[in-house]
Amino acid sequence: METKAHPESAALEAKLLAEFEAFKAANDERLASIESKTADILLDEKVARIDSSLAETKSALNRIALNAAAPFTEDEPEAAPEGWSSYLRSGDERGLSRLNTKSLNMGDDAEGGYVAPPQLDRLIEARLLAASPMRQIASVRQTSSATFRKPVSLGSTASWAAETGSRTETTAPTLSLLDFPAAELYAMPAATQALLDDAYIDIDEWLADEAQEAFSSQENAAFISGTGTNQPKGILNYTQVADASHAWDQIGYIASGASGAFTTDMEVEKLLDLIYALKPGFRSNARFVMNRRTLSALRKVKDGDGRYIFAPGLGGEASSLLGFPVTEMEDMPDIAADATPIAFGDFRKGYLIVDRQGARVLRDPYSAKPYVLFYTTKRVGGGVQNFDAIKLMKMAAS
């Protein structure tokens, strides 16, 4: 196995650094004009233009790094079973009886379908990992049950004792049981019969690509703001309380100091308060999560010594704020009154995604003639598994 470097990486990294230097110079000029009360709208437009180019260059670098991180091997990819390919291409179900697949009808779903072979499951999961920022930073667990249940301890049951001293019985641990039900996510990609008849087309690859496009946008939104009813529960849909008062089953927040915005002299101070709201055990692997518009606003911020708190990431590394990596998630809210546009925490310990094994496919050549529809479903759950590991920034005075 080996990883191949992309020849454009060095040029893009050089461009990124040059753009960031240009951004800092333009923003310094903008800030100076504001302080001298000669603000120029053209400077605002210049900063916004460079900022947009900077974001695009970083996105291109991230795509290259993600592709380069995929293992390269000269071995042929694992082929789908012949009976499965025959079903997808022509609807021939005779070969399915020899596979570890079955017709099924779960819950109240009247459609039914066939459990896809593991090869298709892995293809879909690999593509979702590449397309989902939350899957890249959270814990992902495979399960064969409809609901994954995780017991968590809410208190210590250990005690100290001398080597030969007596030991009193410890109290029973206080446990809580977290449920992560897997909800059904579906897509219905369409193909022409000509495409299906083309022997050079890998139908599994095509179906995985089409399903990923439909699944990823729904997943990403649910991991942030999902209700938990027939979908994962998002980090912003738990009870939010001021961090000093937060308890288990709630997510603590730090107030920005002003409704709808940071105050100019408190931006860095409040971000530091957010960082240190986490216990040390979570800070070592913590990161910021926000959308690109919030990141664009914070990219202009300096600390008390006049240094920018943002640094562009090179060599496949994430950009950072105050030394902590930043993950962009477009489904995070914008900066607005009472919104929580910034999350900070160790998402590997804080958020759990549950994938129920066994994607299901129903071939439908009748509903949209002359197209063949592939009703494809997978079951996904998710929610916070450690409420101490994630904190929020709320745009409010208190």
MARSE-884254 format. One record per residue (C-alpha): residue number from 1; x negated, y negated, z. Coordinates in steps of 0.001 Angstrom, whole numbers, plus 500000, padded with zeros to 6 digits. Example, Ala and Ser with C-alpha at 12.3 -4.5 7.8 and 13.67 -1.06 7.14 Angstrom:
<tidos>
+-----+--------+--------+--------+
|   n |      u |      v |      w |
+-----+--------+--------+--------+
|   1 | 487700 | 504500 | 507800 |
|   2 | 486330 | 501060 | 507140 |
+-----+--------+--------+--------+
</tidos>
This chain:
<tidos>
+-----+--------+--------+--------+
|   n |      u |      v |      w |
+-----+--------+--------+--------+
|   1 | 500000 | 500000 | 500000 |
|   2 | 498751 | 496513 | 499244 |
|   3 | 499961 | 492926 | 499173 |
|   4 | 499375 | 490820 | 496081 |
|   5 | 498633 | 487104 | 496371 |
|   6 | 500426 | 484769 | 493984 |
|   7 | 498138 | 482657 | 491766 |
|   8 | 500322 | 479553 | 492260 |
|   9 | 500020 | 479544 | 496070 |
|  10 | 496815 | 477491 | 496255 |
|  11 | 498149 | 474853 | 493854 |
|  12 | 501454 | 474612 | 495744 |
|  13 | 499685 | 474330 | 499103 |
|  14 | 497507 | 471508 | 497763 |
|  15 | 500629 | 469800 | 496420 |
|  16 | 502391 | 470245 | 499779 |
|  17 | 499532 | 468614 | 501696 |
|  18 | 499322 | 465737 | 499209 |
|  19 | 503072 | 465164 | 499413 |
|  20 | 503000 | 465167 | 503197 |
|  21 | 500221 | 462574 | 503253 |
|  22 | 502216 | 460464 | 500790 |
|  23 | 505318 | 460945 | 502942 |
|  24 | 503500 | 459775 | 506089 |
|  25 | 502092 | 456713 | 504318 |
|  26 | 505488 | 455745 | 502901 |
|  27 | 507249 | 456320 | 506220 |
|  28 | 504616 | 454286 | 508078 |
|  29 | 505260 | 451461 | 505623 |
|  30 | 508998 | 451823 | 506175 |
|  31 | 508646 | 451721 | 509963 |
|  32 | 506371 | 448676 | 509755 |
|  33 | 508923 | 446838 | 507634 |
|  34 | 511642 | 447638 | 510174 |
|  35 | 509511 | 446354 | 513047 |
|  36 | 508765 | 443146 | 511146 |
|  37 | 512475 | 442771 | 510345 |
|  38 | 511828 | 442862 | 506609 |
|  39 | 513388 | 446280 | 505959 |
|  40 | 513340 | 447229 | 502281 |
|  41 | 515903 | 449658 | 500881 |
|  42 | 513407 | 450645 | 498193 |
|  43 | 511114 | 452003 | 500914 |
|  44 | 513982 | 454105 | 502270 |
|  45 | 514569 | 455522 | 498804 |
|  46 | 510851 | 456227 | 498348 |
|  47 | 510655 | 458119 | 501639 |
|  48 | 513793 | 460106 | 500790 |
|  49 | 512411 | 460990 | 497354 |
|  50 | 509088 | 462236 | 498726 |
|  51 | 510887 | 464077 | 501529 |
|  52 | 513054 | 465915 | 498986 |
|  53 | 510027 | 466890 | 496911 |
|  54 | 508237 | 468060 | 500058 |
|  55 | 511177 | 470319 | 500962 |
|  56 | 511314 | 471776 | 497433 |
|  57 | 507584 | 472543 | 497421 |
|  58 | 507832 | 474251 | 500815 |
|  59 | 510799 | 476315 | 499595 |
|  60 | 508793 | 477461 | 496573 |
|  61 | 505914 | 478470 | 498863 |
|  62 | 508304 | 480372 | 501120 |
|  63 | 509702 | 482332 | 498171 |
|  64 | 506214 | 483270 | 497010 |
|  65 | 505181 | 484311 | 500534 |
|  66 | 508298 | 486454 | 500929 |
|  67 | 507677 | 488223 | 497622 |
|  68 | 503999 | 488716 | 498419 |
|  69 | 504844 | 490212 | 501811 |
|  70 | 506800 | 493025 | 500155 |
|  71 | 504623 | 496150 | 499979 |
|  72 | 503403 | 497067 | 496518 |
|  73 | 502996 | 500674 | 495535 |
|  74 | 502420 | 502421 | 492256 |
|  75 | 504838 | 505189 | 493218 |
|  76 | 508147 | 505274 | 491398 |
|  77 | 511066 | 503935 | 493468 |
|  78 | 513368 | 506557 | 494927 |
|  79 | 516018 | 507323 | 492337 |
|  80 | 519696 | 507538 | 493138 |
|  81 | 521172 | 511054 | 492952 |
|  82 | 522389 | 511968 | 489480 |
|  83 | 525931 | 512603 | 490678 |
|  84 | 526119 | 509131 | 492213 |
|  85 | 524872 | 507449 | 489025 |
|  86 | 527434 | 509391 | 486999 |
|  87 | 530182 | 508144 | 489298 |
|  88 | 529091 | 504505 | 488976 |
|  89 | 528597 | 504654 | 485212 |
|  90 | 531585 | 506703 | 484123 |
|  91 | 533745 | 507413 | 487154 |
|  92 | 532863 | 511131 | 487065 |
|  93 | 533483 | 512340 | 490628 |
|  94 | 532528 | 515985 | 490092 |
|  95 | 528884 | 515509 | 491082 |
|  96 | 529767 | 513766 | 494353 |
|  97 | 530676 | 517057 | 496007 |
|  98 | 526990 | 518046 | 495977 |
|  99 | 525894 | 514870 | 497772 |
| 100 | 526047 | 513819 | 501404 |
| 101 | 528898 | 511505 | 500567 |
| 102 | 532626 | 511732 | 501091 |
| 103 | 535847 | 509986 | 500359 |
| 104 | 536992 | 507993 | 503339 |
| 105 | 539668 | 505652 | 504511 |
| 106 | 538839 | 503750 | 507698 |
| 107 | 541280 | 501955 | 509991 |
| 108 | 544100 | 500203 | 508158 |
| 109 | 542169 | 499858 | 504906 |
| 110 | 544259 | 501371 | 502152 |
| 111 | 541565 | 501349 | 499505 |
| 112 | 539302 | 504255 | 500467 |
| 113 | 536108 | 504876 | 498527 |
| 114 | 532879 | 506879 | 498696 |
| 115 | 530014 | 506540 | 501148 |
| 116 | 526988 | 505456 | 499135 |
| 117 | 523743 | 507461 | 499350 |
| 118 | 521003 | 506126 | 501672 |
| 119 | 519052 | 504694 | 498722 |
| 120 | 521765 | 502082 | 498066 |
| 121 | 522034 | 501276 | 501778 |
| 122 | 518300 | 500551 | 501895 |
| 123 | 518414 | 498433 | 498746 |
| 124 | 521217 | 496261 | 500141 |
| 125 | 519503 | 495902 | 503529 |
| 126 | 516191 | 494900 | 501916 |
| 127 | 517866 | 492206 | 499866 |
| 128 | 519865 | 490884 | 502811 |
| 129 | 516662 | 490637 | 504849 |
| 130 | 515093 | 488492 | 502124 |
| 131 | 518187 | 486272 | 501825 |
| 132 | 519146 | 485893 | 505501 |
| 133 | 517066 | 483632 | 507769 |
| 134 | 518765 | 485073 | 510859 |
| 135 | 517886 | 488657 | 509907 |
| 136 | 514254 | 487579 | 509626 |
| 137 | 514101 | 486245 | 513200 |
| 138 | 516710 | 488270 | 515145 |
| 139 | 516805 | 491910 | 516260 |
| 140 | 518518 | 494285 | 513826 |
| 141 | 519869 | 497642 | 515004 |
| 142 | 521303 | 500510 | 512935 |
| 143 | 524251 | 502407 | 514370 |
| 144 | 526637 | 505135 | 513275 |
| 145 | 529501 | 504032 | 515546 |
| 146 | 532158 | 501365 | 515083 |
| 147 | 530980 | 499451 | 518180 |
| 148 | 527475 | 499213 | 519578 |
| 149 | 527473 | 498838 | 523370 |
| 150 | 524455 | 497538 | 525218 |
| 151 | 524210 | 497568 | 529033 |
| 152 | 522233 | 494663 | 530511 |
| 153 | 521015 | 494194 | 534071 |
| 154 | 521956 | 490925 | 535765 |
| 155 | 519818 | 491414 | 538857 |
| 156 | 516625 | 493033 | 540116 |
| 157 | 516769 | 496253 | 542171 |
| 158 | 513048 | 496545 | 543008 |
| 159 | 511475 | 496049 | 546463 |
| 160 | 508003 | 495844 | 547989 |
| 161 | 506681 | 498515 | 550369 |
| 162 | 503427 | 499517 | 552050 |
| 163 | 501625 | 502598 | 550701 |
| 164 | 502799 | 504782 | 553592 |
| 165 | 505684 | 502641 | 554727 |
| 166 | 509326 | 503658 | 554683 |
| 167 | 511403 | 502659 | 551747 |
| 168 | 514951 | 501475 | 552121 |
| 169 | 517441 | 502323 | 549453 |
| 170 | 517719 | 499611 | 546848 |
| 171 | 521101 | 498161 | 546039 |
| 172 | 522882 | 499321 | 542924 |
| 173 | 521994 | 497163 | 539912 |
| 174 | 524502 | 494602 | 538680 |
| 175 | 525234 | 495561 | 535096 |
| 176 | 527179 | 493989 | 532295 |
| 177 | 528210 | 495759 | 529120 |
| 178 | 527943 | 493828 | 525858 |
| 179 | 530040 | 495023 | 522919 |
| 180 | 528985 | 494416 | 519324 |
| 181 | 531810 | 495659 | 517067 |
| 182 | 530929 | 496140 | 513404 |
| 183 | 533352 | 494216 | 511190 |
| 184 | 533933 | 494994 | 507535 |
| 185 | 532327 | 492777 | 504922 |
| 186 | 533329 | 493350 | 501309 |
| 187 | 532413 | 492246 | 497802 |
| 188 | 533808 | 493117 | 494396 |
| 189 | 531147 | 492716 | 491677 |
| 190 | 532302 | 493295 | 488102 |
| 191 | 530479 | 494958 | 485209 |
| 192 | 531238 | 495570 | 481578 |
| 193 | 531301 | 499134 | 480321 |
| 194 | 528496 | 498193 | 477907 |
| 195 | 526259 | 497354 | 480876 |
| 196 | 527148 | 500630 | 482578 |
| 197 | 526399 | 502595 | 479411 |
| 198 | 522921 | 501028 | 479085 |
| 199 | 520500 | 503726 | 480245 |
| 200 | 517790 | 501131 | 480929 |
| 201 | 519882 | 499373 | 483572 |
| 202 | 519348 | 500609 | 487139 |
| 203 | 522928 | 500530 | 488370 |
| 204 | 521966 | 500828 | 492046 |
| 205 | 519618 | 497833 | 491710 |
| 206 | 522304 | 495840 | 489918 |
| 207 | 524957 | 496686 | 492517 |
| 208 | 522614 | 495854 | 495413 |
| 209 | 521770 | 492468 | 493860 |
| 210 | 525412 | 491607 | 493256 |
| 211 | 526482 | 492708 | 496750 |
| 212 | 523639 | 490764 | 498374 |
| 213 | 524740 | 487517 | 496740 |
| 214 | 528260 | 487961 | 498088 |
| 215 | 527314 | 489330 | 501511 |
| 216 | 524479 | 486967 | 502455 |
| 217 | 526428 | 483692 | 502447 |
| 218 | 529189 | 485206 | 504607 |
| 219 | 526705 | 486769 | 507011 |
| 220 | 524660 | 483601 | 507403 |
| 221 | 527733 | 481558 | 508294 |
| 222 | 528996 | 484183 | 510756 |
| 223 | 525679 | 484489 | 512615 |
| 224 | 525863 | 480748 | 513332 |
| 225 | 529563 | 480036 | 513890 |
| 226 | 531462 | 483334 | 513548 |
| 227 | 534440 | 483833 | 515852 |
| 228 | 533706 | 487437 | 516834 |
| 229 | 537126 | 488505 | 515512 |
| 230 | 536665 | 490671 | 512408 |
| 231 | 533200 | 489133 | 512011 |
| 232 | 530005 | 488705 | 514069 |
| 233 | 530051 | 486140 | 516876 |
| 234 | 527825 | 483173 | 516076 |
| 235 | 525462 | 481463 | 518469 |
| 236 | 527575 | 478278 | 518403 |
| 237 | 530824 | 480057 | 519316 |
| 238 | 529882 | 480897 | 522885 |
| 239 | 530780 | 478616 | 525779 |
| 240 | 528262 | 475772 | 525870 |
| 241 | 527399 | 474117 | 529179 |
| 242 | 524739 | 471707 | 530397 |
| 243 | 521651 | 473834 | 530893 |
| 244 | 521360 | 473055 | 534602 |
| 245 | 524777 | 474692 | 535121 |
| 246 | 524628 | 477524 | 532610 |
| 247 | 525326 | 481114 | 533683 |
| 248 | 525430 | 484501 | 531999 |
| 249 | 527781 | 484627 | 528995 |
| 250 | 527177 | 480908 | 528351 |
| 251 | 524577 | 479037 | 526305 |
| 252 | 522889 | 476076 | 527912 |
| 253 | 522377 | 472778 | 526114 |
| 254 | 520227 | 469693 | 526533 |
| 255 | 521946 | 466375 | 525776 |
| 256 | 520257 | 464101 | 523235 |
| 257 | 520932 | 461007 | 525350 |
| 258 | 523292 | 459304 | 522900 |
| 259 | 526498 | 460349 | 521165 |
| 260 | 525880 | 461311 | 517572 |
| 261 | 522159 | 460599 | 517453 |
| 262 | 518855 | 460446 | 519246 |
| 263 | 517829 | 457139 | 520745 |
| 264 | 514604 | 456048 | 519066 |
| 265 | 512511 | 456123 | 522234 |
| 266 | 513824 | 459506 | 523418 |
| 267 | 513570 | 461805 | 520397 |
| 268 | 510336 | 463512 | 521425 |
| 269 | 511213 | 463468 | 525121 |
| 270 | 514513 | 465272 | 524539 |
| 271 | 512930 | 467816 | 522214 |
| 272 | 510377 | 468552 | 524938 |
| 273 | 513224 | 468942 | 527436 |
| 274 | 514776 | 471469 | 525047 |
| 275 | 511491 | 473375 | 524746 |
| 276 | 510957 | 473565 | 528484 |
| 277 | 514556 | 474564 | 529179 |
| 278 | 513361 | 478050 | 528148 |
| 279 | 511586 | 480237 | 530649 |
| 280 | 507903 | 480892 | 529817 |
| 281 | 508604 | 484485 | 528792 |
| 282 | 510797 | 483249 | 525939 |
| 283 | 508757 | 480213 | 524870 |
| 284 | 505810 | 482202 | 523531 |
| 285 | 507862 | 483512 | 520573 |
| 286 | 510364 | 480655 | 520334 |
| 287 | 511266 | 478610 | 517282 |
| 288 | 513549 | 475780 | 516229 |
| 289 | 516601 | 476482 | 514051 |
| 290 | 518314 | 473653 | 512127 |
| 291 | 519484 | 472740 | 508648 |
| 292 | 517381 | 470840 | 506114 |
| 293 | 519079 | 467479 | 506774 |
| 294 | 518269 | 467623 | 510480 |
| 295 | 514706 | 468676 | 509671 |
| 296 | 514437 | 465772 | 507243 |
| 297 | 515384 | 463353 | 510040 |
| 298 | 512868 | 464848 | 512483 |
| 299 | 510131 | 464865 | 509853 |
| 300 | 509958 | 461071 | 510250 |
| 301 | 509480 | 461159 | 514035 |
| 302 | 506175 | 460350 | 515791 |
| 303 | 505087 | 461078 | 519339 |
| 304 | 503869 | 458461 | 521824 |
| 305 | 500380 | 458537 | 520314 |
| 306 | 501640 | 457824 | 516800 |
| 307 | 501249 | 461393 | 515528 |
| 308 | 503934 | 463040 | 513452 |
| 309 | 505616 | 465907 | 515305 |
| 310 | 506202 | 467774 | 512017 |
| 311 | 503491 | 469811 | 510289 |
| 312 | 503929 | 471651 | 506957 |
| 313 | 503257 | 475384 | 507025 |
| 314 | 500585 | 476859 | 504740 |
| 315 | 499670 | 480407 | 503802 |
| 316 | 503217 | 481677 | 504219 |
| 317 | 503552 | 480178 | 507699 |
| 318 | 506677 | 478270 | 508716 |
| 319 | 506615 | 474500 | 509090 |
| 320 | 506482 | 473402 | 512717 |
| 321 | 507797 | 470786 | 515135 |
| 322 | 505715 | 470045 | 518222 |
| 323 | 503742 | 473210 | 517471 |
| 324 | 506762 | 475559 | 517265 |
| 325 | 507889 | 477107 | 513944 |
| 326 | 511086 | 475939 | 512260 |
| 327 | 513616 | 478183 | 510513 |
| 328 | 516020 | 476391 | 508197 |
| 329 | 519620 | 477605 | 508324 |
| 330 | 522025 | 475675 | 506154 |
| 331 | 525026 | 476713 | 508254 |
| 332 | 523779 | 474797 | 511286 |
| 333 | 525819 | 471587 | 511699 |
| 334 | 524552 | 468123 | 510767 |
| 335 | 523660 | 465513 | 513375 |
| 336 | 526995 | 464090 | 514575 |
| 337 | 528787 | 463221 | 517804 |
| 338 | 529070 | 466267 | 520124 |
| 339 | 527549 | 468564 | 517488 |
| 340 | 524750 | 471017 | 518326 |
| 341 | 522514 | 470767 | 515230 |
| 342 | 519360 | 472183 | 516846 |
| 343 | 518825 | 475559 | 518490 |
| 344 | 515584 | 476631 | 520130 |
| 345 | 514695 | 480033 | 521470 |
| 346 | 513323 | 483520 | 521040 |
| 347 | 515916 | 484862 | 518625 |
| 348 | 514365 | 488338 | 518559 |
| 349 | 515313 | 488692 | 522220 |
| 350 | 518356 | 486460 | 522055 |
| 351 | 520441 | 487616 | 519089 |
| 352 | 521328 | 491129 | 517937 |
| 353 | 522586 | 492123 | 514472 |
| 354 | 524225 | 495534 | 514200 |
| 355 | 524462 | 497332 | 510851 |
| 356 | 526721 | 500344 | 510689 |
| 357 | 525150 | 502891 | 508366 |
| 358 | 526988 | 503871 | 505226 |
| 359 | 527936 | 501333 | 502603 |
| 360 | 531092 | 502341 | 500752 |
| 361 | 531856 | 501933 | 497040 |
| 362 | 535145 | 502331 | 495173 |
| 363 | 534974 | 502193 | 491378 |
| 364 | 538016 | 500437 | 489914 |
| 365 | 538316 | 500356 | 486083 |
| 366 | 541997 | 499374 | 486098 |
| 367 | 542591 | 496133 | 487996 |
| 368 | 540640 | 493747 | 485731 |
| 369 | 540396 | 495399 | 482314 |
| 370 | 538073 | 495406 | 480372 |
| 371 | 535822 | 494953 | 483420 |
| 372 | 534949 | 497650 | 485934 |
| 373 | 535129 | 496441 | 489544 |
| 374 | 533042 | 497936 | 492346 |
| 375 | 534776 | 497378 | 495663 |
| 376 | 531729 | 497501 | 497970 |
| 377 | 531923 | 497291 | 501751 |
| 378 | 529479 | 497378 | 504635 |
| 379 | 530051 | 496945 | 508346 |
| 380 | 528125 | 494316 | 510300 |
| 381 | 528333 | 493021 | 513845 |
| 382 | 526329 | 490543 | 515830 |
| 383 | 526147 | 488389 | 518911 |
| 384 | 523973 | 486977 | 521653 |
| 385 | 522313 | 489696 | 523715 |
| 386 | 520313 | 487474 | 526105 |
| 387 | 521818 | 484128 | 527074 |
| 388 | 518577 | 482894 | 528624 |
| 389 | 516682 | 483194 | 525326 |
| 390 | 518511 | 480522 | 523291 |
| 391 | 519159 | 476843 | 524093 |
| 392 | 520933 | 474119 | 522113 |
| 393 | 520524 | 470373 | 521602 |
| 394 | 523869 | 468580 | 521891 |
| 395 | 524268 | 465122 | 520397 |
| 396 | 525885 | 463543 | 523437 |
| 397 | 525046 | 461117 | 526220 |
| 398 | 525328 | 463893 | 528826 |
+-----+--------+--------+--------+
</tidos>
